[in-house]
Amino acid sequence: MSEKTVTSAAGQSPPTAEAAGRRNGMVLLIVLTLQTMLILDVSVVNIALPDLKVALDFTPAGLSWVLSSYLLTFGGLLLLGGRAGDVLGHRRGLLIGVTIFTAASLLGGLSDSAAMLLAARALQGVGAAFAAPTVLALIATHFTDEKARAKALGMYAAVSGSGAAIGLIGGGLLTDWLSWRWVLFINVPIGLALLITAPMFIRETERKPAGFDLGGALTSTLGMTALVYGFIRAAESGWGDALTLISFAAAIVLLVVFVFIETHAKQPITPLRLFADRNRATGYLSLLFVMAAGNSMFFFLTQFLQEVRGFSPIQAGLAFVPLAVLILIASSVAAKFLPKAGPRVLTAVGAAAMSVGLVWFAQLSPEAGFASAMLGPMLIAGLGMGTLLVGVTTILMSGIAPEETGAASGLLNVMQQIGGALGLAIMVTVFGAASRGAADEVPAGLDAKGSADFVLTEGVTMAFAWGAGFTALTILLTLVMRSVPMGGGAEQGAEDAPEQPGSPAQPVSSL
């Protein structure tokens, strides 16, 4: 830190320890508020999807873009946003990101068309990509004492873990009591408060000269967007549709160009060398599979609860709480077993539990009761997801050189967002095909509501079955992972992974 930073103004005494503590307390409150806002944005919108579908005339397949447009820009630009914070300063990065996110939230709440809402959601993702990397960086720079930093990171983890449940309940309350628009408007006063208080309490961090790999960031984001669009277009218009084929062709070209740029760039936005390790490559693929299954489970179950079973938004939000709580409990318990069991075992056990839960969900009927048919698979799926994410996160962050921990952590979060968007697009394609087939096989004697419920249930259950297939593939991937022996003969666990100050992964942030 420069002398200029620590020298007080002329005639003023240095701040007391008590004053410094109060200032750091405000810094922590600001960054945790930001983290909460970003995490809530997926789950709070999820509950409002049925209302959005009616209000803005979304097709069943098009509705997935409400989530995917946010996830794609967030994940695609996340590493660029992290680099921007290093170059411009993390406080400035926070202010830029929050400004974009807040303006986009206002625009989304005012939307009167599906196109306007999707544009706002994509812009929210851009803002999140610049703001999110600053949270851990600012904790690391403002909390230099080891105990204070550990406490701050513990609170950060608690906020990240509980964000999904808070968002589900909050989304239900806002949608039921006000309207779907308030799941977006709620970000505006929070964002304004952050923009006012951040310059008052957060000091700017040292800037690090570096280049911006704009080519890599744009080609990867556009390539993944084209790929997701291709799947969603296929769900609505078929695999032989001209736009479907053009989208897949564009995705291939853009992603090939992306790989070329990253292999030749001096400062690539995505360190492809991290994929060279077999454990890490299979770990990233496992993360893609589990996020594909997890995000799709939330997406389709939300619609089943409200459209088929007639739950109100509040009831639907509360229905998801057991699942979110089990994820938290399972991740805490799994962390304690990690040194003995090893990450491969936890990953396989968690994937097996998720598969069981999703297969159980695939048996749903339009008359299914919550307590008898949905609570059980929710608990098992939550138990599996929390256990699996601890194992996968440890695999991805083990054996990383100290100078690469930030890049590895950032890439882990990118894979979470991209995996959720791509997996949801695939599941929407499956849902569309199953729904079209079910429309030709509606049992005789059903009225219009009964027929619609039958068709939607057939599509949803097929998507759950495919989700179970993805998690089953994760079990197979653990068979090709290498064991990393440690003192007790178990695999390398969290205690042996390199220290990651300011860069821990966020295993449940996108749920």
PEJOZI-V228672 format. One record per backbone hydrogen bond with DSSP energy under -1.0 kcal/mol. CO is the residue of the C=O (numbers start at 1). NH is the residue of the N-H. E is the energy in kcal/mol with one decimal. If there is no record, write none. Layout:
co=CO nh=NH e=E
co=CO nh=NH e=E
This chain:
co=2 nh=6 e=-1.1
co=3 nh=7 e=-1.5
co=9 nh=12 e=-2.2
co=16 nh=20 e=-2.7
co=17 nh=21 e=-2.3
co=18 nh=22 e=-2.1
co=19 nh=23 e=-2.3
co=20 nh=24 e=-2.5
co=21 nh=25 e=-2.1
co=22 nh=26 e=-1.9
co=23 nh=27 e=-2.3
co=24 nh=28 e=-2.6
co=25 nh=29 e=-2.1
co=26 nh=30 e=-2.5
co=27 nh=31 e=-2.5
co=28 nh=32 e=-2.4
co=29 nh=33 e=-1.9
co=30 nh=34 e=-2.1
co=31 nh=35 e=-2.4
co=32 nh=36 e=-2.4
co=33 nh=37 e=-2.3
co=34 nh=38 e=-2.2
co=35 nh=39 e=-2.3
co=36 nh=40 e=-2.7
co=40 nh=44 e=-3.1
co=42 nh=46 e=-1.7
co=43 nh=47 e=-1.3
co=46 nh=49 e=-1.4
co=48 nh=52 e=-2.5
co=49 nh=53 e=-2.7
co=50 nh=54 e=-1.5
co=51 nh=55 e=-2.6
co=52 nh=56 e=-2.5
co=53 nh=58 e=-1.5
co=59 nh=63 e=-1.9
co=61 nh=64 e=-1.2
co=62 nh=65 e=-1.6
co=63 nh=66 e=-1.7
co=64 nh=68 e=-2.8
co=65 nh=69 e=-2.5
co=67 nh=71 e=-2.4
co=68 nh=72 e=-2.9
co=69 nh=73 e=-1.3
co=70 nh=74 e=-2.3
co=71 nh=75 e=-2.9
co=72 nh=76 e=-2.8
co=73 nh=77 e=-1.7
co=77 nh=81 e=-2.6
co=78 nh=82 e=-2.1
co=79 nh=83 e=-2.1
co=80 nh=84 e=-2.4
co=81 nh=85 e=-1.9
co=82 nh=86 e=-1.5
co=83 nh=87 e=-2.2
co=84 nh=88 e=-3.3
co=85 nh=89 e=-1.6
co=86 nh=208 e=-3.0
co=89 nh=93 e=-2.2
co=90 nh=94 e=-2.3
co=91 nh=95 e=-2.4
co=92 nh=96 e=-2.6
co=93 nh=97 e=-2.6
co=94 nh=98 e=-2.9
co=95 nh=99 e=-2.1
co=96 nh=100 e=-2.2
co=97 nh=101 e=-2.7
co=98 nh=102 e=-2.8
co=99 nh=103 e=-2.3
co=100 nh=104 e=-2.4
co=101 nh=105 e=-2.1
co=102 nh=106 e=-2.1
co=103 nh=107 e=-2.3
co=104 nh=108 e=-2.7
co=105 nh=109 e=-2.3
co=106 nh=110 e=-1.4
co=108 nh=111 e=-1.2
co=113 nh=117 e=-1.9
co=114 nh=118 e=-2.5
co=115 nh=119 e=-2.2
co=116 nh=120 e=-2.0
co=117 nh=121 e=-2.6
co=118 nh=122 e=-2.4
co=119 nh=123 e=-2.1
co=120 nh=124 e=-2.3
co=121 nh=125 e=-1.9
co=122 nh=126 e=-1.5
co=123 nh=127 e=-2.2
co=124 nh=128 e=-2.7
co=125 nh=129 e=-2.1
co=126 nh=130 e=-1.3
co=127 nh=131 e=-2.2
co=128 nh=132 e=-2.9
co=131 nh=134 e=-1.4
co=132 nh=135 e=-1.4
co=133 nh=137 e=-1.0
co=134 nh=138 e=-2.7
co=135 nh=139 e=-1.7
co=136 nh=140 e=-2.4
co=137 nh=141 e=-1.9
co=138 nh=142 e=-2.0
co=139 nh=143 e=-1.8
co=145 nh=149 e=-2.8
co=146 nh=150 e=-2.3
co=147 nh=151 e=-2.3
co=148 nh=152 e=-2.3
co=149 nh=153 e=-2.8
co=150 nh=154 e=-2.0
co=151 nh=155 e=-2.1
co=152 nh=156 e=-2.2
co=153 nh=157 e=-2.4
co=154 nh=158 e=-2.1
co=155 nh=159 e=-2.3
co=156 nh=160 e=-2.5
co=157 nh=161 e=-2.5
co=158 nh=162 e=-2.3
co=159 nh=163 e=-1.3
co=162 nh=166 e=-2.3
co=163 nh=167 e=-2.6
co=164 nh=168 e=-2.2
co=165 nh=169 e=-2.2
co=166 nh=170 e=-3.1
co=167 nh=171 e=-2.9
co=168 nh=172 e=-1.6
co=169 nh=173 e=-2.4
co=170 nh=174 e=-2.8
co=171 nh=175 e=-2.3
co=172 nh=176 e=-2.4
co=173 nh=177 e=-2.8
co=174 nh=178 e=-2.1
co=179 nh=182 e=-1.5
co=180 nh=183 e=-1.5
co=181 nh=184 e=-1.3
co=181 nh=185 e=-2.4
co=182 nh=186 e=-1.7
co=184 nh=187 e=-1.5
co=185 nh=188 e=-1.9
co=187 nh=191 e=-3.0
co=188 nh=192 e=-2.5
co=189 nh=193 e=-2.1
co=190 nh=194 e=-2.0
co=191 nh=195 e=-2.3
co=192 nh=196 e=-1.7
co=193 nh=197 e=-2.3
co=194 nh=198 e=-2.5
co=197 nh=201 e=-1.5
co=198 nh=202 e=-2.6
co=212 nh=214 e=-1.7
co=213 nh=217 e=-2.1
co=214 nh=218 e=-2.8
co=215 nh=219 e=-2.4
co=216 nh=220 e=-2.0
co=217 nh=221 e=-2.0
co=218 nh=222 e=-2.9
co=219 nh=223 e=-2.1
co=220 nh=224 e=-2.3
co=221 nh=225 e=-2.1
co=222 nh=226 e=-2.5
co=223 nh=227 e=-1.9
co=224 nh=228 e=-2.6
co=225 nh=229 e=-2.7
co=226 nh=230 e=-2.1
co=227 nh=231 e=-1.7
co=228 nh=232 e=-2.3
co=229 nh=233 e=-3.0
co=230 nh=234 e=-2.0
co=231 nh=235 e=-1.6
co=232 nh=236 e=-1.1
co=233 nh=237 e=-3.3
co=234 nh=238 e=-1.7
co=241 nh=245 e=-2.2
co=242 nh=246 e=-2.6
co=243 nh=247 e=-2.4
co=244 nh=248 e=-2.1
co=245 nh=249 e=-2.3
co=246 nh=250 e=-2.7
co=247 nh=251 e=-2.3
co=248 nh=252 e=-2.2
co=249 nh=253 e=-2.3
co=250 nh=254 e=-2.8
co=251 nh=255 e=-2.5
co=252 nh=256 e=-2.1
co=253 nh=257 e=-2.4
co=254 nh=258 e=-2.2
co=255 nh=259 e=-2.1
co=256 nh=260 e=-2.2
co=257 nh=261 e=-2.7
co=258 nh=262 e=-2.6
co=259 nh=263 e=-1.8
co=261 nh=265 e=-1.9
co=270 nh=272 e=-1.5
co=271 nh=274 e=-2.0
co=272 nh=275 e=-1.9
co=273 nh=276 e=-1.4
co=277 nh=281 e=-2.7
co=278 nh=282 e=-2.3
co=279 nh=283 e=-2.0
co=280 nh=284 e=-2.6
co=281 nh=285 e=-1.8
co=282 nh=286 e=-2.3
co=283 nh=287 e=-2.3
co=284 nh=288 e=-2.1
co=285 nh=289 e=-2.0
co=286 nh=290 e=-2.5
co=287 nh=291 e=-2.3
co=288 nh=292 e=-2.1
co=289 nh=293 e=-2.3
co=290 nh=294 e=-2.9
co=291 nh=295 e=-2.5
co=292 nh=296 e=-1.4
co=293 nh=297 e=-1.9
co=294 nh=298 e=-1.9
co=295 nh=299 e=-2.4
co=296 nh=300 e=-2.8
co=297 nh=301 e=-2.1
co=298 nh=302 e=-1.9
co=299 nh=303 e=-1.1
co=300 nh=304 e=-2.3
co=301 nh=305 e=-2.6
co=302 nh=306 e=-1.8
co=303 nh=307 e=-2.9
co=304 nh=308 e=-1.5
co=304 nh=309 e=-2.2
co=305 nh=311 e=-2.8
co=312 nh=316 e=-2.7
co=313 nh=317 e=-2.3
co=314 nh=318 e=-2.5
co=315 nh=319 e=-1.9
co=316 nh=320 e=-1.0
co=318 nh=321 e=-1.0
co=320 nh=324 e=-2.1
co=321 nh=325 e=-2.9
co=322 nh=326 e=-2.3
co=323 nh=327 e=-1.8
co=324 nh=328 e=-1.7
co=325 nh=329 e=-2.6
co=326 nh=330 e=-2.9
co=327 nh=331 e=-2.1
co=328 nh=332 e=-1.8
co=329 nh=333 e=-2.5
co=330 nh=334 e=-2.9
co=331 nh=335 e=-1.7
co=332 nh=336 e=-1.0
co=333 nh=337 e=-1.4
co=334 nh=338 e=-1.2
co=337 nh=341 e=-3.1
co=338 nh=342 e=-2.2
co=342 nh=346 e=-1.8
co=343 nh=347 e=-2.4
co=344 nh=348 e=-2.4
co=345 nh=349 e=-2.9
co=346 nh=350 e=-2.6
co=347 nh=351 e=-2.3
co=348 nh=352 e=-2.3
co=349 nh=353 e=-2.2
co=350 nh=354 e=-2.4
co=351 nh=355 e=-2.3
co=352 nh=356 e=-2.1
co=353 nh=357 e=-2.4
co=354 nh=358 e=-2.6
co=355 nh=359 e=-2.6
co=356 nh=360 e=-2.2
co=357 nh=361 e=-2.2
co=358 nh=362 e=-1.9
co=360 nh=363 e=-1.6
co=361 nh=364 e=-2.0
co=365 nh=368 e=-2.1
co=369 nh=373 e=-2.1
co=370 nh=374 e=-2.0
co=370 nh=375 e=-2.5
co=374 nh=378 e=-1.9
co=375 nh=379 e=-2.3
co=376 nh=380 e=-2.2
co=377 nh=381 e=-2.7
co=378 nh=382 e=-2.6
co=379 nh=383 e=-2.4
co=380 nh=384 e=-2.4
co=381 nh=385 e=-2.8
co=382 nh=386 e=-2.4
co=383 nh=387 e=-1.7
co=384 nh=388 e=-2.9
co=385 nh=389 e=-2.4
co=386 nh=390 e=-1.1
co=387 nh=391 e=-1.7
co=388 nh=392 e=-2.9
co=389 nh=393 e=-2.4
co=390 nh=394 e=-1.9
co=391 nh=395 e=-2.2
co=392 nh=396 e=-2.4
co=393 nh=397 e=-1.7
co=394 nh=398 e=-1.1
co=401 nh=404 e=-2.5
co=402 nh=405 e=-1.0
co=404 nh=408 e=-2.6
co=405 nh=409 e=-2.5
co=406 nh=410 e=-2.5
co=407 nh=411 e=-2.5
co=408 nh=412 e=-2.0
co=409 nh=413 e=-1.8
co=410 nh=414 e=-2.0
co=411 nh=415 e=-2.4
co=412 nh=416 e=-1.5
co=413 nh=417 e=-1.9
co=414 nh=418 e=-2.8
co=415 nh=419 e=-2.4
co=416 nh=420 e=-2.0
co=417 nh=421 e=-2.1
co=418 nh=422 e=-3.0
co=419 nh=423 e=-2.6
co=420 nh=424 e=-1.9
co=421 nh=425 e=-1.9
co=422 nh=426 e=-2.1
co=423 nh=427 e=-2.5
co=424 nh=428 e=-2.4
co=425 nh=429 e=-1.7
co=426 nh=430 e=-2.1
co=427 nh=431 e=-3.0
co=428 nh=432 e=-2.6
co=429 nh=433 e=-2.2
co=430 nh=434 e=-2.5
co=431 nh=435 e=-2.5
co=432 nh=436 e=-2.2
co=433 nh=437 e=-1.9
co=434 nh=438 e=-2.3
co=435 nh=439 e=-1.9
co=438 nh=441 e=-1.8
co=443 nh=446 e=-1.1
co=447 nh=451 e=-2.6
co=448 nh=452 e=-2.3
co=449 nh=453 e=-2.5
co=450 nh=454 e=-2.1
co=451 nh=455 e=-2.4
co=452 nh=456 e=-2.4
co=453 nh=457 e=-2.5
co=454 nh=458 e=-2.2
co=455 nh=459 e=-1.9
co=456 nh=460 e=-2.7
co=457 nh=461 e=-2.7
co=458 nh=462 e=-1.6
co=459 nh=463 e=-1.8
co=460 nh=464 e=-2.2
co=461 nh=465 e=-2.1
co=462 nh=466 e=-2.1
co=463 nh=467 e=-2.2
co=464 nh=468 e=-2.2
co=465 nh=469 e=-1.6
co=466 nh=470 e=-2.1
co=467 nh=471 e=-2.1
co=468 nh=472 e=-2.0
co=469 nh=473 e=-1.9
co=470 nh=474 e=-1.2
co=471 nh=475 e=-1.2
co=472 nh=476 e=-1.5
co=473 nh=477 e=-2.0
co=474 nh=478 e=-1.5
co=476 nh=479 e=-1.1
co=477 nh=480 e=-1.2
co=486 nh=489 e=-2.1
co=490 nh=486 e=-1.2
co=493 nh=496 e=-1.1
co=500 nh=503 e=-2.3
co=506 nh=509 e=-1.2
co=508 nh=511 e=-1.2
